[in-house]
Amino acid sequence: MYLKVGSVLEVLGITEAELDECRLKRMIRVKVVQKQMLYNLYDLVMLSEKLRRRKLQRELSLSLIHI
């Protein structure tokens, strides 16, 4: 199952620039069909988990600094 860019942005809660950055860093693969970029649902789940972990690590490191 594949999702279009708009749906991906909505699901992940990120901007188009952030999605492009993830694509360029090869964190997520893209499939181009009839000039539309499509993202695999499994890849989105994996990316979502990576982004969630990063956010949690950042919050934990900031909270340790303030202790």
C-alpha positions in Angstrom: 0.0 0.0 0.0 1.3 3.4 -0.9 0.4 6.9 0.2 0.7 10.3 -1.6 2.8 13.1 -0.1 -0.2 15.0 1.4 -1.3 11.9 3.3 2.3 11.2 4.5 2.7 14.7 5.8 -0.6 14.5 7.7 0.1 11.1 9.2 3.7 11.9 10.3 2.9 15.5 11.3 6.0 16.9 9.5 6.6 19.5 6.8 7.3 18.8 3.2 10.9 20.1 3.7 11.3 17.5 6.5 10.0 14.8 4.4 12.4 15.8 1.6 15.2 15.8 4.0 14.3 12.2 5.2 14.1 11.1 1.6 17.5 12.7 0.7 19.1 11.0 3.8 17.6 7.7 2.5 15.5 7.3 5.6 12.5 6.5 3.4 12.2 5.3 -0.1 10.0 6.9 -2.7 8.3 5.4 -5.8 7.4 7.7 -8.7 4.3 6.8 -10.6 2.9 9.1 -13.3 4.9 12.0 -11.8 3.5 11.4 -8.3 5.7 10.5 -5.4 4.4 7.6 -3.4 5.6 6.3 -0.1 5.4 2.7 1.1 3.2 2.3 4.2 5.8 0.0 5.9 8.5 2.5 5.3 6.3 5.2 6.9 5.8 3.2 10.0 9.6 2.7 10.3 10.3 6.4 9.8 7.6 7.3 12.3 9.3 5.1 14.9 12.7 6.7 14.1 11.4 10.2 14.4 9.6 9.3 17.7 12.8 7.9 19.2 14.8 11.0 18.1 12.2 13.3 19.8 12.2 11.2 23.0 16.0 11.1 23.1 16.2 14.9 22.6 13.6 15.5 25.4 15.5 13.2 27.7 18.8 14.8 27.1 17.3 18.3 27.7 15.7 17.1 30.9 19.0 15.7 32.1 20.7 19.1 31.5 18.2 20.9 33.6 18.6 18.6 36.6 
